[in-house]
């Protein structure tokens, strides 16, 4: 009976992680749309969602601690609960980075000068696809797809480096735009950091399902 109760609690736990992940995914999508559409309301709404993500984080963490104390789980049940604490920390950081991008976005909307926005939007699209897929895999694990998804980080990091080099060149060429260019560099950096946190989640899912710690981050 206790095992059935724990199974139900873990099911609820996983559902809450998916809800938290979906909110974080929406935050990233909104902040990118705010840039594309030059929509300040979307940027401000992203910032407002940060409190909701924090609430999910603390509620899920407390739930994990209570389950550990109440049931003293072993084997996969223990891995799921312990891994959940790590996953929600990465999700919380992704939410924070989305908020940081939104804050920069609100400053840049009135200064939409000619820069490689296409590359930044591509970087955002690649990152957004990663978070969408990792939430899907958390819901329905596909171990054979985890390594392939993790490899997407290389493409994102490469695109970030490309943007960085170009931005540095732009600062040298147009020093009067230095402040805005630095903000664009930070946006690109935050997207790269989000992708890095997603690869952390991928490795945690792999451990959660197999009990094996494997570095998939390439």
Steps between C-alpha positions, in 0.01 A plus 500: 500500500784738588663430163176587320476823697859590408434420133205740506707770671777462240245524220374829647860616544582436135182677386603809696848493346339489154278797593803693622692408186211611280491839669876541455469397135228762451719764667781435256258504206344827614828679553614401151168608353535832683823559308366382166177700521646787702222442752568646844190337653638152426831590663324632811275193521809276490645688795175458696508122454824476699309500830287207383810299406653572839180383669509172308866460588449531875182289504659216302819509705304486826294214360817308413640549850174382656490190279859412593419532869164325489572204271880460513492384136760278336617414148320682217254675731791658685668598173183667372452709813867596535525576128187715514670736745783549249269534199287774654815695588601498133146597397504786750828629356360478145206711618742753651692526173175550307416787736847649448449486123159664540653786700760560232228469235298782655807724471574402141153527349543869425853452362448234238806591297651282230677206660491120446151455645446207265783309669373588847149384409646176361691449825175556690311257278760227551490552877122507508486171309736343754286592800183386326655162425650447845161559665343253260769241578463555873130419459570196281868399522669406173853405599614449142414864424671656804852501355376641169318779682805574714713537187289802401696697757806494272305677226369758746844565649650533153232751397556694824875522431428619146269774628750600768784549253276703271380720787855574611577606143190723502614671822832581336325627189213688670606588856199728544281186508715326762236495775232344279745252347610383844136436586468286187813310599342433839175379339701257287696390806182437698362284221822298499474463880139381467614231258769398748240458775287293264791262445524468879135395506563250220778333702282496812216332309743238374619430856145501632392234251812279496686559827811573289677833503603583146641824365294575192599865486725527196 
